[in-house]
Amino acid sequence: MSRVEVLKQPDESWWKEAVVYQIYPRSFNDSDGDGVGDIPGITEKVEYLDSLGVDVVWLCPVYDSPNHDNGYDIRDYRSILDEFGTMADWEALLDALHARDIRLIMDLVVNHTSNEHDWFQRSRQRDGEYEDYYIWRDGSPDEPPNNWESVFGGPAWTYDDDRKQWYLHLFDENQPDLNWRNSDVREDIKEMITWWLDKGIDGFRMDAINFISKTDGLPDGDLDEQLVGHQHYAHGPHIHDYLQEIYDDTLANYDAMTVAEMGGTSIPQAAEYLVEGQSGLDMVFQFNHMSVDEGSDGQWTLDEWGEWDLTEFKEIVTDAQGELATTFWDALFLGNHDLPRIVSRFGDDGAYHEESAKLIATFLLTLRGTPYIYQGEEFGMTNVEFDSLNQIDDVMTIGKVEELFETGSIDSFEEARGLVNYWSRDHARTPMQWSDAPNAGFTDREPWLEVNDNYHDINAETALADEDSIWHHYRSLIDLRHEMDTLVYGTYELLLPDHEQLYAYIRTLDEEQLLVVLNWSDEPAMFRTGIETNDTEVLLSNYESSPDSPLEREFRPYEAVVYRL
């Protein structure tokens, strides 16, 4: 019997019934006019979050950081970055959210720290107990210890002139990897986790957590891997032990939720982390469904990207709805701070902007699992158009383009422009479009990253004033999910798996059945199925009106309807 088969049907939990809203603080709302979003700016918008109906806020890092990777390089886990505010500001935000029954989860970034963290500064000086807090290796300054590649491009090693050794960094060189084999490291991390939980937070999103255990001996990776070395630093030999230790010694003592980010993880692998007593996790962000539009060699492939097949997408999602969501639980998402805007990637941000954005919302909020909404999705924010590398802030995009130059794959930015404008993480990081005021109402001064030019038409204020807007569709879906246990705990059954336009499925709980039909295309599509019922009711549609009966009818472009059978 596999580990995946041993757990019974999951019990009810608040985090299974919740809708999560992700905030990227730098780009959310600027309260002090310095061009950078901040914590008081989020507090100013708590009523907005409450009106949308969300249950949990996931707050991206606000910790003290030199910001080489926009906060994911942490200098002090127990301090707030000055430009975001103070700890008192953070406490005021927590109180404001809790007063409205909105919970708060924080990013837990413990695969690596900033190279300005006190632990690293002392480690590079071989200072007593801190000497082995990071992964150091001997070797010639001209030859890295192995051939592993950084996720951000280039070698995963940097030579430190102070210590005269190489240190491992799976991300930017300013983000050295912690040595989880050192029990002192784990004890310090557990103390920090407990400190935040005692302050009243409701859980963690665990960043790159499947990288914390590396293969013994750090051997070379296979050169034919998309990311050389991944086989040796993902899902390492002690990963389950480390995560279970974290749970047993900290999280088990609190009513907290966890969702673990695990790039490059198969659905069966993700399921193994959710077995009771295996790792202590509630959900996993796995990205299999997000690979449908990548090239054969990954995202940053010059000649293969952007095209995707709905039948393949359905197959992947259905696998997750079975192995993860039915036996355990799934984290439902299409966008976040590391991904392009969902309506530009999976919808139509032109002629069918509103219809396709509503369709995507219907999809996310009617599957089995916990839905995650990324800021701005609720009113249809889109990708921007970058004309030069100078407009890019994202260290990953810059690193990937520089790697293309270094390998001779391109001679000019123009050759990579389409690739950048499809994949850059900065698409999700442009400032929140609150209104058609200057700088989209985000700030009174020049914003840290350029605002999307379409903010005059696409903004929260305009969406709130229009009862048929994308925003109100999200609100209706959230209300429907709160009202109907079938949308939370019901089983999932895929219909028409080979249909190239229609994505249709049934959610069933006890005697109640709901049918979701999505025409995920810009052409009409005929829906025919063997469902035997004459008594149907439209619960929600993204068009002004939809026929009461779904049986053998033509669905309009990007039409999305939820029926009660």
JOKALIN-V405715 format. One record per backbone hydrogen bond with DSSP energy under -0.5 kcal/mol. NH is the residue of the N-H (numbers start at 1). CO is the residue of the C=O. E is the energy in kcal/mol with one decimal. If there is no record, write none. Layout:
nh->(NH	NH)
co->(CO	CO)
e->(E	E)
This chain:
nh->(5	6	10	16	17	20	21	22	23	25	27	28	29	30	31	37	38	39	40	42	42	43	44	45	45	46	49	50	51	52	53	54	55	56	57	58	58	59	59	60	60	64	64	66	67	70	72	74	75	76	79	81	84	85	85	90	91	92	93	94	95	96	97	98	99	100	100	101	102	103	103	105	106	107	108	109	110	113	114	115	117	118	121	122	123	124	125	126	127	128	130	131	133	135	136	137	143	149	150	151	153	156	158	160	161	164	165	166	167	168	169	171	175	177	178	179	180	180	182	183	185	186	187	188	189	190	191	192	193	194	195	196	197	198	199	200	201	202	204	205	206	206	207	207	209	209	210	211	212	214	215	218	225	230	232	233	233	234	235	236	239	242	243	244	245	246	247	248	249	250	250	251	252	253	254	256	257	259	260	261	261	262	262	265	270	271	272	273	273	274	274	275	278	279	281	282	283	285	286	290	291	292	294	295	298	301	302	304	306	313	314	315	316	317	318	319	320	321	322	323	324	325	326	326	327	328	331	332	332	333	339	345	346	347	347	353	356	357	358	359	360	361	362	363	364	365	366	369	370	371	371	372	373	375	377	379	380	381	386	391	392	398	399	400	401	402	403	404	405	406	407	408	409	410	415	416	416	417	417	420	421	422	422	423	424	427	428	429	430	432	434	434	435	440	441	442	448	455	456	457	458	459	460	461	463	464	465	466	466	467	469	473	474	475	476	477	478	479	480	481	482	483	484	485	487	488	488	489	490	490	491	493	495	499	503	504	504	505	506	507	508	509	512	514	515	516	517	518	519	520	520	521	525	527	528	533	536	537	539	539	540	542	550	552	553	553	555	555	558	558	559	561	562	563	563	564	565	565)
co->(2	3	326	13	13	371	56	373	58	23	24	25	25	442	29	26	29	84	84	38	39	39	40	41	42	43	45	46	47	48	49	49	19	19	103	21	56	57	105	23	58	76	79	73	73	67	69	72	64	64	76	62	81	81	82	86	87	88	89	90	91	92	93	94	95	96	97	98	97	55	101	57	203	59	205	107	108	176	74	174	114	75	117	118	119	120	121	123	122	126	127	128	130	177	134	166	140	228	154	170	150	148	167	165	159	160	160	137	158	135	156	175	172	168	111	133	178	212	179	181	182	182	183	184	185	186	187	188	189	190	191	192	193	194	195	197	196	104	257	106	204	259	108	205	206	261	261	208	209	212	232	215	222	227	229	229	230	230	210	213	236	238	239	240	241	242	243	244	245	246	247	246	247	250	251	254	202	204	283	206	259	260	285	262	266	267	268	269	270	270	271	272	275	275	273	258	258	260	284	287	288	289	291	298	295	299	300	301	293	309	310	311	312	313	314	315	316	317	318	319	320	320	321	322	322	324	284	330	370	331	336	341	342	342	343	350	352	353	354	355	356	357	358	359	360	361	363	367	330	18	369	332	20	22	374	376	377	376	384	388	389	394	395	396	397	398	399	400	401	402	403	405	404	404	412	412	413	413	414	416	417	418	419	419	420	424	425	426	426	27	432	440	440	437	438	439	35	452	453	454	454	457	433	434	459	460	461	462	463	465	466	469	470	471	472	473	474	475	476	477	478	479	480	483	484	484	485	485	485	486	508	506	504	496	518	495	502	516	493	514	491	512	509	507	563	505	561	503	559	501	518	519	555	553	526	531	534	564	537	562	562	560	548	527	527	550	525	553	519	521	556	517	540	515	561	537	513	563)
e->(-1.1	-1.0	-0.5	-0.9	-1.1	-2.7	-2.8	-3.3	-3.0	-0.8	-2.1	-1.1	-0.7	-2.2	-0.6	-2.7	-2.2	-2.7	-0.5	-1.3	-0.5	-2.3	-2.0	-0.6	-1.3	-1.5	-1.9	-2.5	-2.5	-1.6	-1.2	-1.2	-2.4	-1.7	-2.8	-2.5	-0.5	-0.7	-2.7	-2.6	-0.6	-1.0	-1.6	-0.5	-0.6	-0.6	-1.7	-0.5	-3.0	-1.4	-1.2	-2.4	-1.9	-1.0	-0.8	-2.0	-2.6	-2.0	-2.0	-2.5	-2.3	-2.3	-2.5	-2.7	-2.2	-0.6	-1.4	-1.7	-2.6	-2.8	-0.5	-2.9	-2.0	-1.0	-3.0	-0.7	-0.8	-1.7	-2.7	-1.7	-1.3	-0.7	-2.3	-2.2	-2.0	-2.8	-0.6	-1.9	-2.8	-1.2	-2.3	-1.8	-1.8	-1.1	-1.0	-2.2	-2.0	-3.0	-3.1	-3.2	-1.7	-2.1	-1.9	-3.2	-0.6	-2.1	-1.0	-3.0	-2.5	-1.8	-3.1	-0.6	-2.3	-2.8	-2.4	-2.7	-1.1	-0.5	-1.6	-0.7	-0.7	-1.6	-2.3	-2.2	-2.3	-2.5	-2.2	-1.9	-2.5	-2.5	-2.1	-1.9	-2.4	-2.6	-0.8	-1.3	-1.4	-3.5	-1.9	-2.4	-0.6	-2.6	-2.3	-0.7	-0.8	-1.0	-0.8	-1.6	-1.2	-0.5	-3.2	-2.0	-1.5	-2.2	-2.1	-1.0	-0.6	-1.7	-2.5	-0.8	-1.4	-2.6	-2.4	-2.5	-2.2	-2.2	-2.3	-3.1	-2.3	-1.2	-0.5	-1.0	-2.9	-1.9	-2.1	-1.5	-2.4	-1.9	-2.3	-2.9	-0.5	-0.5	-2.4	-0.7	-2.6	-2.3	-1.5	-1.0	-0.8	-0.5	-1.3	-0.8	-2.3	-0.7	-0.9	-0.6	-1.2	-3.0	-1.1	-0.8	-1.5	-0.7	-1.7	-1.5	-1.8	-1.9	-0.5	-0.9	-2.5	-2.1	-2.8	-1.9	-2.1	-2.6	-2.7	-2.0	-2.0	-2.6	-1.5	-2.9	-1.5	-2.6	-0.5	-0.6	-1.0	-2.2	-0.7	-0.6	-2.7	-0.6	-1.5	-1.8	-3.1	-0.5	-0.6	-1.4	-2.9	-2.1	-2.1	-2.1	-2.4	-1.9	-2.4	-2.3	-2.5	-2.1	-1.1	-0.6	-2.6	-0.5	-0.6	-2.4	-3.2	-1.8	-2.6	-1.3	-1.3	-2.3	-0.5	-1.2	-1.5	-2.3	-2.3	-2.5	-2.4	-2.6	-2.0	-1.8	-2.0	-2.6	-2.2	-1.2	-1.7	-1.3	-1.0	-0.5	-1.7	-0.8	-0.6	-2.7	-2.8	-0.7	-0.6	-2.5	-2.5	-1.3	-1.1	-0.8	-0.9	-3.0	-1.2	-2.0	-1.5	-1.6	-1.6	-2.2	-2.5	-1.5	-0.7	-1.3	-2.6	-0.8	-2.3	-2.3	-2.0	-2.8	-1.4	-0.7	-0.8	-0.6	-1.9	-1.5	-2.4	-2.4	-2.4	-2.3	-2.7	-2.5	-2.5	-2.5	-2.2	-1.9	-1.9	-0.6	-1.2	-0.6	-0.9	-3.3	-0.7	-1.2	-3.0	-1.9	-2.9	-1.6	-2.8	-0.7	-0.5	-2.0	-2.4	-2.8	-1.3	-2.3	-2.3	-2.8	-2.4	-2.9	-2.4	-2.1	-2.9	-2.2	-1.2	-2.1	-2.1	-2.8	-0.7	-0.9	-0.7	-1.8	-0.6	-3.2	-1.4	-1.6	-0.5	-0.6	-1.0	-0.7	-3.6	-0.5	-0.9	-1.7	-2.3	-2.3	-2.9	-3.4	-0.5	-2.8	-2.4	-0.6)
